[in-house]
Amino acid sequence: AKEEKGITIGVLPGNDKENANPYIDIPIVTGMGEARNVIIARSSDAVIAIAGKYGTLSEIAFALRFDVPVVGIATWNINIPILKAKNPKQAVGMQLQKQMKNKSKNL
């Protein structure tokens, strides 16, 4: 957007506008960490998600929750597998089993 002479706004997680990247014209500091993702989703007509980690996934989820269109570039595949359980006891057992596997990998 900046390269095409657009005005860019950055909703920053921290308290320092100096942390904005060079493509940001108007930095908005929030001091809210990733809680700012709700503000981003609610304030957007559309979201373009570029790469990213769990913070980007959170932005995508909020945008979809609020019916904001999302386009991704080399980002999350929303069809991520979620294990399915039939009841709470089975769910807890599955999580404990997964944790035990992870612990044994780290030994």
N, C-alpha and C positions, 0 to 999 in steps of 0.2 A: 504494500500500500504506500509506504513511504517513497519508494523508488518511482512510483507513478504519481507523485505529488499529492498524495492523500494525507490527511491529518490522522495521526495515530495516537491512541490512548492506551496507556498501560495501567492496569489495576494491580498494584504491587503488593506482595504479601508482607513486606516489612515496613519499617518506619522511615526509610531513607530514600528520597527520590533520586539520589545519586546512583542507586543500584539499578535504575532503569537501563535497558540496553540502548544503544545509539539510534535505534529505529523508532523510539518513543518520543513523540512531541509533547504530550500531556501526561505526566506521571501522576497517578493517584495513589498515594500511600495509604495503607489500611491498618497495618500492624496486626492483621487478622490471620496471617499464615494461610493455610489452605481453605479456611472458612470463607475467604474471598471468592471462592469458586461459585458460590451461590449468587453473589453479586454479578460476576461475569456472565453466568448463564441467564439470569433475569434481565440483564441490561442489553443482551445481544439479540440482533435480528437473525443472526446465523453464527455458528461456531466453526472455525477451521482448526482442527486438531493436528498438530505436526509432531510426529514422533512422541516422545514423552514417556513418563512413568505413571505411578499411581495418582499423582496430582492431575495429570491430563485425563486419566480415566475418570476421575471424580468430576472434572469439568464436562466431559462427554455425558456422564450419567445425569448430572443436573440438567444439562441442556435438553437431553431426551425427555426427562421427566417433565420439563416445562414446555414441551413441544417446539423447541427451537431446533431448526435443521442443523445437522452436523455433517461436515465433510472431513474425511481424514486423509492425511498424507503420511504414509509410512508409520501409522500409529496402531492403536489397539484393534484387534479383531474381537468385536463384541460377542461373538459366538464362543466365548471361552467356556470350557466345561465346568460345570458345577456338579459336584457329587450329589446324588439324590438319596435321601433317607426316608423310610416309611414312618418313623416315629422319633421322638426325642432321644430315647435310649440308644437307638441305632445311630443317630447323628453324633452323639457323644462318643460312642465306640469308634466310629469312623475317624473322628478327629484325633482321638487318643492314638489310634493305630498309625495315623499319618505322622503324628508328632514322634512316635517311637521310631519310625523309619527315618525321619529327618535326623534324630539324635544319633542313630547308629551310623549314618553317613558321615557325621562330623567327628567320629571317634578316630 
